[in-house]
Amino acid sequence: MQLENRVAIITGAARGIGEAIAKVFAQSGSLVVVSDLEIDECRQVVKAIEDAGGKGLAIRCDVRSRQEIENMVRQAVDTFGKLDILVNNAGILGRRPLLKLSEEDWDLTLGVNLKGQFLCAQAAAREMVPNKWGRIINIGSISMGGCGMAYPHIAHYTASKAGVIGLTSALALELTPHGVNVTAICPGVIDTAMAAEAKAPEQIDRVLARVPAGRFGQPEEVARVAAFLASEEASYISGNAIIVDGGWLVT
Ligand SMILES: NC(=O)c1ccc[n+]([C@@H]2O[C@H](COP(=O)([O-])OP(=O)(O)OC[C@H]3O[C@@H](n4cnc5c(N)ncnc54)[C@H](O)[C@@H]3O)[C@@H](O)[C@H]2O)c1
């Protein structure tokens, strides 16, 4: 039970990668706050966690709202006594060619994917620093530019995920001296609703041809990496990103 008695908040945990992280953390002994815009789905995830013998708490939280984030952190601490782990997972994609990309699309994507991570990290760090222990794990993407992999029509998403890498290293510099390690995970194509949105059926074989593993990743394969990074075993890892892409970036 590598996360026994740890308290974790997972954003965007109603489905997909966030749901898998919440469940794997609960199996590893963590008390889990399952948060998302979709509260009914969060409650279903918590029910599954409790049916399996774990403990969870569903909280509706829009990561664009500082007030909702502060309420979420307060509720987590009131319920479970502390906050040890934050997984900044909430994210949106929304493919748009550049010439059709509106300022609203840009602001929404950067607001959820990047500013949301900053706001959640700041609120969480206020709890973690006095306790001299914490883990902040930011979910990035191999669609972050500068790594030899490019996907069309996602300039806004790519910029947000590049920002996640910068944010991760900057936060690590400030927080690691206080016992709070900050890392990122950059998934390749993982089999979720977001991936389905990203690729038309006729593109699937073309994408798969570039993945040496020969298949898309499963959300649990990202979740197990998050559990490792959140654990004591990862005590000397901070400031870096782990790529979980079935080998795509080496092609
Ligand atoms: N699936 C992939 O192939 C893939 C690849 C690389 C990175 N990622 C990243 O992994 C993370 C999870 O993606 P997923 O594939 O599980 O996607 P998903 O669409 O299945 O789940 C994303 C969740 O985030 C929630 N969300 C959206 N806006 C929110 C907001 N403002 N506040 C709170 N919650 C919000 C959604 O309601 C949803 O439950 C994202 O950050 C995504 O960018 C996914």
The ligand as a MOL file (V3000), in Angstrom:
LIG
                    3D

  0  0  0     0  0            999 V3000
M  V30 BEGIN CTAB
M  V30 COUNTS 44 48 0 0 0
M  V30 BEGIN ATOM
M  V30 1 N -6.2400 10.7850 -23.7610 0
M  V30 2 C -5.0960 11.1210 -24.2890 0
M  V30 3 O -4.6970 10.5730 -25.3310 0
M  V30 4 C -4.2420 12.1580 -23.6440 0
M  V30 5 C -2.9530 12.3500 -24.1690 0
M  V30 6 C -2.1180 13.2830 -23.5750 0
M  V30 7 C -2.5520 14.0110 -22.4930 0
M  V30 8 N -3.8160 13.8220 -21.9950 0 CHG=1
M  V30 9 C -4.2180 14.6490 -20.8490 0
M  V30 10 O -4.7200 13.8160 -19.8120 0
M  V30 11 C -5.6840 14.5410 -19.0420 0
M  V30 12 C -6.9650 13.7220 -18.9470 0
M  V30 13 O -7.4550 13.5030 -20.2700 0
M  V30 14 P -8.5030 12.3450 -20.6600 0
M  V30 15 O -7.9940 11.7220 -21.8800 0
M  V30 16 O -8.8220 11.5190 -19.4740 0 CHG=-1
M  V30 17 O -9.7370 13.2830 -21.0650 0
M  V30 18 P -11.2820 13.2130 -20.7780 0
M  V30 19 O -11.9050 14.2070 -21.6850 0
M  V30 20 O -11.7510 11.8030 -20.8020 0
M  V30 21 O -11.3840 13.7100 -19.2510 0
M  V30 22 C -11.0930 15.0360 -18.8860 0
M  V30 23 C -11.9130 15.3920 -17.6630 0
M  V30 24 O -11.6280 16.7680 -17.3220 0
M  V30 25 C -12.8460 17.3810 -16.9400 0
M  V30 26 N -12.7860 18.8370 -17.0930 0
M  V30 27 C -12.8220 19.5600 -18.2430 0
M  V30 28 N -12.8220 20.8750 -17.9690 0
M  V30 29 C -12.7680 20.9810 -16.6160 0
M  V30 30 C -12.7450 22.0800 -15.7260 0
M  V30 31 N -12.8000 23.3540 -16.1620 0
M  V30 32 N -12.6680 21.8260 -14.3850 0
M  V30 33 C -12.6440 20.5640 -13.9150 0
M  V30 34 N -12.6840 19.4770 -14.7200 0
M  V30 35 C -12.7390 19.6900 -16.0520 0
M  V30 36 C -13.8940 16.7600 -17.8550 0
M  V30 37 O -15.2140 16.9350 -17.3300 0
M  V30 38 C -13.4350 15.3040 -17.9220 0
M  V30 39 O -14.0550 14.5190 -16.9100 0
M  V30 40 C -5.8560 15.8880 -19.7530 0
M  V30 41 O -5.0730 16.8640 -19.1100 0
M  V30 42 C -5.3240 15.6160 -21.1340 0
M  V30 43 O -4.8600 16.7780 -21.7650 0
M  V30 44 C -4.6630 12.9160 -22.5450 0
M  V30 END ATOM
M  V30 BEGIN BOND
M  V30 1 1 1 2
M  V30 2 2 2 3
M  V30 3 1 2 4
M  V30 4 1 4 5
M  V30 5 2 4 44
M  V30 6 2 5 6
M  V30 7 1 6 7
M  V30 8 2 7 8
M  V30 9 1 8 9
M  V30 10 1 8 44
M  V30 11 1 9 10
M  V30 12 1 9 42
M  V30 13 1 10 11
M  V30 14 1 11 12
M  V30 15 1 11 40
M  V30 16 1 12 13
M  V30 17 1 13 14
M  V30 18 2 14 15
M  V30 19 1 14 16
M  V30 20 1 14 17
M  V30 21 1 17 18
M  V30 22 2 18 19
M  V30 23 1 18 20
M  V30 24 1 18 21
M  V30 25 1 21 22
M  V30 26 1 22 23
M  V30 27 1 23 24
M  V30 28 1 23 38
M  V30 29 1 24 25
M  V30 30 1 25 26
M  V30 31 1 25 36
M  V30 32 1 26 27
M  V30 33 1 26 35
M  V30 34 2 27 28
M  V30 35 1 28 29
M  V30 36 1 29 30
M  V30 37 2 29 35
M  V30 38 1 30 31
M  V30 39 2 30 32
M  V30 40 1 32 33
M  V30 41 2 33 34
M  V30 42 1 34 35
M  V30 43 1 36 37
M  V30 44 1 36 38
M  V30 45 1 38 39
M  V30 46 1 40 41
M  V30 47 1 40 42
M  V30 48 1 42 43
M  V30 END BOND
M  V30 END CTAB
M  END
